[in-house]
Amino acid sequence: MSQNPVKARLRRVKALVHIAQDHFYDARRYFVHSQSGRHDLTPAQLQGRLLQKAHSIEKGLSMPQRRDFFGEPALRQLEQLIDMYERQGLPEDHISIRKARGAIRAYFEAHAGLEIPAKIKRFEVLSSAKDTPEAAEIGTVTLTRAAQNAAAKGDLESVMRSRRSSRVFAPGAVNPEAIAKAIELAGTTPSVCNRQSNRVYVVRDAKRKAEMLKLQGGSRGFGEDIDTLLVVAADLSNFRDSRERNQGFVDGGMFAMSLLLALHQQGLATCPLNWSAGRKQNQKLLELLGLPPTDLIIMMIGTGQMPESFKVAASPRRGLDDLMIELAP
């Protein structure tokens, strides 16, 4: 049956209007409620920023070749955030402030025995606070390949609790069959109306990996040790209207988590690399890889062989009180 061309054009115009209105709604909400351009933060924003900046210290401590006295800008920002937290009179037992103080304490413990520059030494006072039972879980923890592999073959709780982001990779090529098996397993992830829009691009070429990681910008100090770089994408052409504008990220996020767990089950070390990219950066990656314009990039995943023993960021988690909210009838 032939379509009326005028009606077809009107449907497209109507769809464009809805998309524009919904994206404006999204943009306004994000601007109002996110930390974009803000200096004075709400308690929730402040707690989130503390967790982020403390994690940057943890990551530095877990690097394969750690630089002495790294992270002065992060320490300065933590100083400002901790001062803001104290002035707001927020609870000292929250995971965000415990992690912030604990990461600074771990930083100075890692530099024990070295002559500490005055510009760094002044931050040590920020770590002083009442110790909590979780204090030892902040900073870095040392894992072994044997224990990780055993946990990865266990029950669901064992697999999920043992999966960690590693920035230390052992030499040696990853078995392509292990990658293929993990991607196949990730394919069991649910998706909206079972559309299964996700794809994984596998990159092993050293030059191309280096160009990709330069665009991503978050792998300095360990990116050159990544053997295989995976790019998780969703196909935008699978979605219908403005109500599904975020569905690619929803499906893609679930798929990416399944893939990380499956790679862990295959005995591989992994590090998820976020793709919080602006439009120009995103377009450069599409062009670099020769991907179709319909691809929505979700994230990259660095994959490699697991060392016999290695450090990872401790990354203590928010407690159940933060995670679960019972709504009254």
C-alpha positions as CSV (number, residue, x, y, z in Angstrom):
1,M,0.0,0.0,0.0
2,S,1.5,3.4,-1.0
3,Q,1.8,6.0,1.6
4,N,0.5,9.6,1.3
5,P,3.8,11.6,1.0
6,V,2.2,14.6,2.8
7,K,1.1,12.5,5.7
8,A,4.5,10.9,5.9
9,R,6.2,14.3,6.1
10,L,3.8,15.5,8.7
11,R,4.5,12.4,10.9
12,R,8.2,13.2,10.6
13,V,7.7,16.8,11.6
14,K,5.5,15.7,14.5
15,A,8.2,13.3,15.6
16,L,10.8,16.0,15.4
17,V,8.7,18.3,17.6
18,H,8.3,15.7,20.3
19,I,12.0,14.8,20.2
20,A,12.9,18.5,20.5
21,Q,10.5,19.0,23.4
22,D,11.7,15.9,25.3
23,H,15.3,16.8,24.8
24,F,14.7,20.3,26.1
25,Y,12.9,18.7,29.1
26,D,16.0,16.5,29.7
27,A,18.4,19.4,29.3
28,R,16.5,21.6,31.7
29,R,16.3,18.9,34.4
30,Y,20.0,18.0,34.0
31,F,21.0,21.7,34.2
32,V,18.9,22.3,37.3
33,H,19.7,19.2,39.3
34,S,23.3,18.2,38.2
35,Q,26.5,19.7,39.4
36,S,27.0,21.6,36.1
37,G,28.7,24.9,36.8
38,R,27.9,24.8,40.5
39,H,30.1,25.9,43.4
40,D,27.6,25.6,46.4
41,L,26.6,22.0,46.4
42,T,23.6,20.3,48.0
43,P,24.4,17.5,50.5
44,A,23.7,14.8,47.9
45,Q,25.9,16.6,45.3
46,L,28.6,17.0,47.8
47,Q,28.6,13.4,48.8
48,G,28.8,12.4,45.2
49,R,31.7,14.7,44.5
50,L,33.6,13.4,47.5
51,L,33.2,9.9,46.3
52,Q,34.5,10.8,42.9
53,K,37.5,12.8,44.0
54,A,38.5,10.2,46.6
55,H,38.4,7.5,43.9
56,S,40.9,9.5,41.8
57,I,43.3,9.1,44.7
58,E,42.5,5.4,45.0
59,K,43.1,4.9,41.3
60,G,46.5,6.7,41.5
61,L,47.5,4.3,44.3
62,S,46.5,1.3,42.2
63,M,48.5,2.2,39.1
64,P,51.2,-0.2,38.0
65,Q,53.9,2.5,38.0
66,R,52.7,4.9,40.7
67,R,54.2,8.4,40.6
68,D,55.4,9.7,44.0
69,F,53.3,12.6,45.3
70,F,50.8,12.4,42.4
71,G,47.4,14.1,42.5
72,E,48.0,17.5,44.1
73,P,45.0,19.0,42.2
74,A,42.7,16.2,43.6
75,L,44.0,16.7,47.1
76,R,43.3,20.5,46.8
77,Q,39.8,19.7,45.7
78,L,39.2,17.2,48.5
79,E,40.4,19.9,50.9
80,Q,37.7,22.3,49.6
81,L,35.0,19.6,49.6
82,I,35.8,18.4,53.1
83,D,35.7,22.0,54.4
84,M,32.3,22.4,52.7
85,Y,31.1,19.1,54.2
86,E,32.1,20.2,57.7
87,R,30.5,23.6,57.3
88,Q,27.3,22.0,56.4
89,G,27.4,19.8,59.5
90,L,26.9,16.6,57.6
91,P,27.4,13.2,59.3
92,E,30.9,12.0,59.7
93,D,29.8,8.3,59.4
94,H,28.7,8.6,55.8
95,I,30.7,6.6,53.3
96,S,31.6,9.7,51.2
97,I,33.5,11.5,54.0
98,R,34.9,8.2,55.4
99,K,36.2,7.4,51.9
100,A,37.6,10.9,51.4
101,R,39.5,10.9,54.7
102,G,40.5,7.2,54.2
103,A,41.9,7.8,50.7
104,I,44.1,10.7,52.0
105,R,45.3,8.5,54.9
106,A,46.1,5.7,52.5
107,Y,48.0,8.2,50.3
108,F,50.3,9.2,53.1
109,E,50.8,5.7,54.2
110,A,51.9,4.8,50.7
111,H,54.5,7.5,50.9
112,A,55.8,6.6,54.3
113,G,59.5,7.0,54.6
114,L,59.8,9.5,51.8
115,E,60.5,13.2,52.3
116,I,57.1,14.8,51.7
117,P,57.1,18.2,50.0
118,A,55.5,21.0,52.0
119,K,52.8,21.6,49.3
120,I,51.7,18.0,49.8
121,K,52.3,17.6,53.6
122,R,49.7,20.2,54.4
123,F,46.9,17.9,53.2
124,E,47.8,15.2,55.8
125,V,45.6,16.8,58.5
126,L,42.5,16.1,56.3
127,S,42.8,12.4,57.1
128,S,42.4,12.9,60.8
129,A,39.0,11.6,62.0
130,K,37.5,9.0,64.2
131,D,38.4,5.6,62.7
132,T,35.6,3.3,61.7
133,P,35.6,-0.5,61.2
134,E,35.6,0.1,57.4
135,A,38.8,2.3,57.4
136,A,41.0,-0.6,56.3
137,E,38.9,-1.1,53.2
138,I,39.8,2.3,51.8
139,G,42.8,3.0,49.5
140,T,43.9,-0.2,47.7
141,V,43.5,-3.9,48.2
142,T,45.8,-6.7,46.9
143,L,44.2,-9.5,44.9
144,T,45.6,-12.7,43.5
145,R,44.8,-14.4,40.2
146,A,44.1,-17.7,41.9
147,A,41.6,-16.2,44.3
148,Q,39.9,-14.2,41.6
149,N,39.6,-17.1,39.3
150,A,38.1,-19.3,42.0
151,A,35.6,-16.6,43.0
152,A,34.7,-16.1,39.3
153,K,33.7,-19.7,39.0
154,G,31.5,-19.6,42.1
155,D,27.9,-18.6,42.7
156,L,26.4,-15.3,41.6
157,E,27.2,-13.5,44.8
158,S,30.8,-14.6,44.6
159,V,31.1,-13.5,41.0
160,M,29.6,-10.1,41.6
161,R,31.5,-9.3,44.8
162,S,34.9,-10.4,43.3
163,R,34.7,-8.5,40.0
164,R,37.0,-5.6,40.3
165,S,38.4,-3.0,37.9
166,S,42.0,-3.6,37.3
167,R,44.6,-1.1,36.0
168,V,47.3,-3.7,36.1
169,F,47.6,-6.2,33.2
170,A,50.0,-9.1,32.8
171,P,51.9,-9.5,29.4
172,G,50.3,-11.8,26.9
173,A,47.6,-11.9,24.3
174,V,44.0,-12.5,25.3
175,N,42.5,-15.7,23.8
176,P,40.0,-14.5,21.2
177,E,37.7,-17.4,22.1
178,A,37.4,-16.1,25.7
179,I,36.3,-12.7,24.3
180,A,33.8,-14.3,22.0
181,K,32.4,-16.5,24.8
182,A,32.0,-13.5,27.1
183,I,30.2,-11.5,24.3
184,E,27.9,-14.4,23.6
185,L,27.0,-14.7,27.3
186,A,26.4,-10.9,27.4
187,G,23.9,-11.5,24.6
188,T,21.5,-13.0,27.1
189,T,21.0,-9.6,28.7
190,P,17.4,-8.4,28.5
191,S,16.6,-5.5,26.2
192,V,13.5,-3.4,25.5
193,C,11.0,-5.5,23.6
194,N,13.8,-8.0,23.1
195,R,15.3,-5.8,20.3
196,Q,18.9,-6.8,21.2
197,S,20.4,-3.6,19.8
198,N,23.8,-3.9,21.3
199,R,27.1,-4.6,19.5
200,V,30.7,-5.0,20.6
201,Y,33.6,-3.9,18.5
202,V,36.9,-5.7,19.3
203,V,40.1,-3.8,18.7
204,R,43.6,-5.4,19.0
205,D,45.7,-3.2,16.8
206,A,48.2,-1.2,19.0
207,K,48.1,2.0,17.0
208,R,44.3,2.1,16.8
209,K,44.0,1.3,20.5
210,A,46.3,4.2,21.3
211,E,44.3,6.6,19.3
212,M,41.1,5.5,20.9
213,L,42.4,5.8,24.4
214,K,43.7,9.2,23.7
215,L,40.2,10.2,22.8
216,Q,38.8,8.5,25.9
217,G,41.4,10.3,28.1
218,G,41.1,8.2,31.3
219,S,43.7,5.5,30.9
220,R,47.0,7.4,31.4
221,G,49.5,5.2,33.2
222,F,48.1,1.8,32.2
223,G,46.4,2.1,28.8
224,E,49.5,0.8,26.9
225,D,49.2,-2.5,28.8
226,I,45.6,-3.2,27.6
227,D,45.7,-6.1,25.2
228,T,42.2,-5.9,23.7
229,L,39.9,-2.9,23.7
230,L,36.2,-3.5,23.5
231,V,33.7,-0.8,22.4
232,V,30.1,-1.4,23.5
233,A,27.5,0.3,21.3
234,A,23.7,0.4,20.7
235,D,22.0,0.8,17.4
236,L,19.8,3.9,17.4
237,S,17.9,2.7,14.4
238,N,16.2,0.1,16.7
239,F,14.3,2.7,18.6
240,R,11.0,4.3,17.6
241,D,10.2,7.7,19.1
242,S,11.2,10.3,21.6
243,R,9.9,8.2,24.5
244,E,12.8,5.8,23.8
245,R,15.4,8.4,23.5
246,N,17.4,7.0,26.5
247,Q,16.7,3.4,25.9
248,G,20.0,2.8,24.1
249,F,21.9,3.8,27.3
250,V,19.6,1.6,29.4
251,D,20.0,-1.5,27.3
252,G,23.7,-0.7,26.7
253,G,24.4,-0.3,30.3
254,M,22.8,-3.6,31.3
255,F,24.7,-5.3,28.4
256,A,28.0,-3.8,29.4
257,M,27.6,-5.0,33.0
258,S,26.8,-8.5,31.8
259,L,29.9,-8.4,29.6
260,L,32.1,-7.3,32.5
261,L,30.9,-10.2,34.6
262,A,31.3,-12.6,31.7
263,L,34.9,-11.5,31.1
264,H,35.5,-11.9,34.8
265,Q,34.1,-15.4,34.6
266,Q,36.5,-16.1,31.7
267,G,39.5,-15.2,34.0
268,L,40.3,-11.9,32.4
269,A,41.3,-8.6,34.0
270,T,39.1,-5.7,32.9
271,C,38.7,-2.0,33.4
272,P,35.5,-0.2,32.2
273,L,36.4,3.1,30.6
274,N,33.6,5.6,30.6
275,W,32.6,7.4,27.4
276,S,31.3,10.7,28.8
277,A,32.1,12.4,25.5
278,G,31.1,15.7,23.9
279,R,29.7,15.7,20.4
280,K,33.1,16.4,18.7
281,Q,34.9,13.7,20.7
282,N,32.1,11.2,19.9
283,Q,32.2,12.0,16.2
284,K,36.0,11.5,16.1
285,L,35.6,8.0,17.6
286,L,33.0,7.1,15.1
287,E,35.2,8.2,12.2
288,L,38.3,6.6,13.7
289,L,36.6,3.2,13.8
290,G,34.6,3.7,10.7
291,L,31.3,3.1,12.6
292,P,27.9,3.9,11.2
293,P,26.2,7.1,12.5
294,T,23.5,5.0,14.0
295,D,25.9,3.7,16.7
296,L,25.4,5.1,20.2
297,I,28.7,4.5,22.0
298,I,28.1,3.3,25.5
299,M,31.6,2.7,26.9
300,M,35.0,1.0,26.3
301,I,36.3,-1.9,28.2
302,G,40.1,-2.6,28.5
303,T,40.8,-6.3,28.7
304,G,44.0,-8.2,29.4
305,Q,45.7,-11.1,31.2
306,M,45.4,-11.1,35.0
307,P,48.7,-10.8,36.9
308,E,49.5,-13.3,39.7
309,S,49.1,-10.5,42.3
310,F,47.9,-6.9,41.8
311,K,46.4,-3.9,43.5
312,V,43.0,-2.4,42.8
313,A,41.2,0.6,44.2
314,A,39.3,-0.5,47.4
315,S,36.3,1.5,46.4
316,P,34.0,0.9,49.4
317,R,30.3,0.9,48.5
318,R,27.3,2.9,49.7
319,G,25.4,1.0,52.3
320,L,21.9,-0.5,52.0
321,D,20.5,2.6,53.7
322,D,21.6,4.7,50.8
323,L,20.6,2.1,48.2
324,M,17.1,1.0,49.3
325,I,14.2,3.3,50.0
326,E,11.0,1.8,51.2
327,L,8.0,3.8,50.0
328,A,5.1,4.2,52.3
329,P,1.7,2.9,51.0
